[in-house]
Amino acid sequence: MSDAIIVFADEVISRKNKSITDEIFLLIQNDKDLMQKYLRLVEEHHLSSVNTQIGKRVKEKYVLTNAERNDEPSSTLIKSYQEFV
């Protein structure tokens, strides 16, 4: 693979990594079945615990490294989220 393609692919992936947690919460928010399961978990385990664990699992699953904190998520389920590199 050419160096230019690798650099481009890395740039695209990096941009995706910055918003992946927000996108996961948008997926939950916009899917009726996932939202029902999410609400049951929040009722049982509390909002902050559920959201924190989802964020940590995203980081672990995709083997990401923390970058900046974003205080303007698109999802209404969260107030902020960790961006990754």
C-alpha positions as CSV (number, residue, x, y, z in Angstrom):
1,M,0.0,0.0,0.0
2,S,1.3,3.4,-0.8
3,D,2.3,5.8,2.0
4,A,-0.2,8.4,0.8
5,I,-3.0,5.9,1.2
6,I,-1.9,4.9,4.6
7,V,-1.7,8.5,5.7
8,F,-5.2,9.2,4.3
9,A,-6.7,6.1,5.9
10,D,-5.1,7.0,9.3
11,E,-6.6,10.5,9.0
12,V,-10.1,9.2,8.3
13,I,-9.8,6.7,11.2
14,S,-8.6,9.4,13.5
15,R,-11.6,11.5,12.8
16,K,-13.9,8.6,13.4
17,N,-12.2,7.8,16.7
18,K,-12.9,11.3,17.9
19,S,-16.6,10.9,17.7
20,I,-17.1,7.1,18.1
21,T,-18.5,7.3,21.6
22,D,-21.1,10.0,20.6
23,E,-22.0,7.8,17.6
24,I,-22.6,4.8,19.9
25,F,-24.9,6.8,22.1
26,L,-26.7,8.1,19.0
27,L,-27.2,4.5,17.9
28,I,-28.8,3.7,21.2
29,Q,-30.9,6.8,21.2
30,N,-32.3,6.1,17.7
31,D,-33.0,2.4,18.1
32,K,-36.1,1.5,19.9
33,D,-34.9,-1.8,21.2
34,L,-31.5,-0.5,22.3
35,M,-33.1,2.4,24.0
36,Q,-35.4,0.2,26.0
37,K,-32.5,-1.9,27.1
38,Y,-30.5,1.2,27.9
39,L,-33.3,2.6,30.1
40,R,-33.7,-0.6,32.0
41,L,-29.9,-0.6,32.7
42,V,-30.1,3.0,33.8
43,E,-32.9,2.2,36.1
44,E,-31.0,-0.7,37.6
45,H,-27.5,0.8,37.7
46,H,-27.8,4.6,37.5
47,L,-27.1,6.8,34.5
48,S,-23.5,7.8,35.3
49,S,-22.5,4.2,35.8
50,V,-24.1,3.0,32.6
51,N,-22.7,5.8,30.5
52,T,-19.2,5.5,32.0
53,Q,-19.1,1.7,31.4
54,I,-20.3,2.1,27.8
55,G,-17.5,4.7,27.2
56,K,-14.9,2.5,28.8
57,R,-16.0,-0.5,26.7
58,V,-15.8,1.5,23.5
59,K,-12.2,2.4,24.4
60,E,-11.3,-1.2,25.3
61,K,-13.1,-2.8,22.3
62,Y,-11.4,-0.5,19.7
63,V,-8.1,-0.2,21.7
64,L,-8.2,3.6,21.7
65,T,-6.2,6.2,23.6
66,N,-7.8,9.2,25.3
67,A,-7.6,12.6,23.6
68,E,-9.7,15.6,24.4
69,R,-13.1,15.7,26.2
70,N,-16.0,17.0,24.1
71,D,-18.7,18.9,25.9
72,E,-21.0,19.2,22.8
73,P,-22.3,15.7,22.0
74,S,-25.0,15.2,19.4
75,S,-26.6,12.5,21.5
76,T,-29.0,13.7,24.2
77,L,-28.1,10.7,26.4
78,I,-24.8,12.2,27.4
79,K,-23.5,15.6,28.5
80,S,-19.9,15.0,27.3
81,Y,-17.8,12.3,25.9
82,Q,-14.1,11.3,25.6
83,E,-12.6,11.7,22.2
84,F,-9.9,9.1,21.2
85,V,-7.0,8.9,18.9
